[in-house]
Amino acid sequence: MSKDLDFFNEIHILLREEKYDDVIDRLLSGNQHDISSPYASDKNHAWYILGDVYFHKRRFESAISAFKKSIEYRGNDIEAMLAISNCYSEIGMPDKAEGVLRKAIVHDPDSDRIIYNLANSLFDQGKYKKSIYFYRKITKENPELYKVASINIKHAKKLIRR
């Protein structure tokens, strides 16, 4: 195992112990705007972890910023895009979540998770017909999402009839 991975293992232990402030202190440099050494060897991973920490601390704006920095180092980071959309959902901005998910779907058009979250963001905006369109794309290969999507389709249909 490389030395860099050893350092991230320490971070993952702190995460499991929910020592979020310790994680922040270790990952951020003294100026609080960049990743400190040795974690700077994988800035995508380090910024993602920080985003996750901020999400758990319900500091959604900081989480969004960290996840965006993660994407700067790996432009097709689907997990970071999904995390950003979750942050926007938490702060009641489903239109922003939709925008991020539409970018994510370009990188993985068959992802049930992306499609489902996109459908949810449309549903939350009252775009029920569009949400149904995406809920119907969820495959039976993912039985849990398929089941919830089917329930959401029924709910959206009821709201359309009103």
C-alpha positions in Angstrom: 0.0 0.0 0.0 1.4 3.4 -0.9 2.0 6.0 1.7 -0.7 8.3 0.2 -3.3 5.5 0.7 -2.2 5.1 4.3 -3.0 8.8 4.9 -6.5 8.4 3.4 -7.1 5.3 5.5 -6.6 7.6 8.6 -9.2 10.0 7.2 -11.6 7.1 6.6 -11.2 5.9 10.1 -12.0 9.4 11.4 -15.1 9.5 9.1 -16.4 6.2 10.5 -15.9 7.7 14.0 -17.8 10.8 12.8 -14.9 13.0 13.8 -15.7 15.5 11.1 -13.9 18.5 12.5 -10.7 16.4 12.7 -11.2 15.4 9.0 -11.5 19.1 8.1 -8.5 20.1 10.1 -6.3 17.4 8.4 -7.5 17.9 4.9 -7.5 21.6 4.6 -4.3 23.7 4.4 -3.7 26.5 6.8 -5.4 29.0 4.5 -8.5 26.8 4.5 -8.8 27.1 0.7 -6.7 24.2 -0.5 -5.9 20.6 0.3 -2.9 20.0 2.6 -0.1 17.6 1.9 -0.1 14.6 1.7 -3.8 14.5 0.7 -3.1 16.9 -2.2 -1.9 13.8 -4.1 -5.6 13.1 -4.8 -7.4 16.3 -4.7 -10.6 14.9 -6.3 -10.9 12.4 -3.4 -9.9 14.9 -0.7 -12.5 17.5 -1.9 -15.1 14.8 -2.2 -14.5 13.8 1.4 -14.7 17.4 2.5 -18.0 17.8 0.7 -19.3 14.7 2.4 -18.2 16.0 5.8 -19.9 19.3 5.2 -23.1 17.5 4.0 -23.2 15.5 7.3 -22.7 18.8 9.2 -25.6 20.2 7.1 -23.3 23.0 5.8 -24.8 22.6 2.3 -23.2 25.6 0.6 -19.8 24.5 1.8 -20.5 21.0 0.6 -21.5 22.2 -2.8 -18.3 24.2 -3.1 -16.2 21.2 -2.1 -18.0 18.8 -4.5 -17.5 21.3 -7.3 -13.8 21.4 -6.5 -13.7 17.7 -6.6 -15.2 17.8 -10.1 -12.4 20.2 -11.2 -10.0 17.4 -10.7 -12.1 14.7 -12.3 -14.7 16.2 -14.6 -16.8 13.1 -15.0 -17.2 12.4 -11.2 -20.8 11.2 -11.2 -20.7 10.7 -7.4 -19.8 14.3 -6.8 -22.5 15.4 -9.3 -25.1 13.3 -7.4 -23.9 14.7 -4.1 -24.3 18.3 -5.4 -27.8 17.6 -6.6 -28.6 16.1 -3.1 -27.3 19.4 -1.5 -29.5 21.5 -3.8 -32.5 19.2 -2.9 -31.8 19.7 0.8 -31.8 23.5 0.5 -35.0 23.5 -1.6 -33.4 24.2 -5.0 -34.7 21.4 -7.2 -34.1 23.4 -10.4 -30.4 23.6 -9.6 -30.4 19.9 -8.8 -32.0 19.2 -12.2 -29.2 21.2 -13.9 -26.5 19.2 -12.3 -28.2 15.9 -13.0 -28.7 16.8 -16.6 -24.9 17.2 -16.8 -24.4 13.9 -15.0 -26.6 12.0 -17.3 -24.4 12.9 -20.2 -21.6 10.9 -18.6 -23.8 7.9 -17.7 -27.2 8.0 -19.5 -28.2 4.5 -18.3 -27.7 5.2 -14.6 -30.9 4.5 -12.7 -29.7 6.6 -9.8 -29.2 9.6 -12.0 -32.5 9.1 -13.8 -34.3 8.6 -10.5 -32.9 11.7 -8.9 -33.6 13.7 -12.1 -37.2 12.5 -12.0 -37.4 13.6 -8.3 -36.0 17.0 -9.1 -38.6 17.5 -11.8 -41.4 16.2 -9.4 -40.3 18.7 -6.8 -40.6 21.5 -9.3 -44.2 20.4 -10.1 -43.1 19.1 -13.6 -45.1 15.9 -13.1 -45.3 14.8 -16.7 -41.6 15.2 -17.2 -41.0 13.4 -13.9 -43.2 10.5 -15.0 -41.2 10.2 -18.3 -38.0 9.7 -16.3 -39.5 7.5 -13.6 -40.6 5.2 -16.4 -36.9 4.8 -17.5 -36.0 3.1 -14.2 -35.3 -0.5 -15.0 -36.5 -3.6 -13.1 -32.8 -4.5 -12.7 -32.9 -2.1 -9.7 -36.0 -3.4 -7.9 -35.9 -0.9 -5.0 -35.7 2.2 -7.2 -38.2 0.6 -9.6 -40.7 0.1 -6.8 -40.4 3.7 -5.5 -40.4 5.1 -9.0 -43.7 3.2 -9.7 -45.2 4.7 -6.5 -44.0 8.2 -7.5 -45.6 7.8 -11.0 -49.0 7.1 -9.3 -48.6 10.1 -7.1 -47.6 12.3 -10.0 -50.6 11.2 -12.0 -52.9 12.1 -9.1 -51.4 15.5 -8.9 -51.8 16.1 -12.6 -55.5 15.3 -12.4 -56.1 17.9 -9.8 
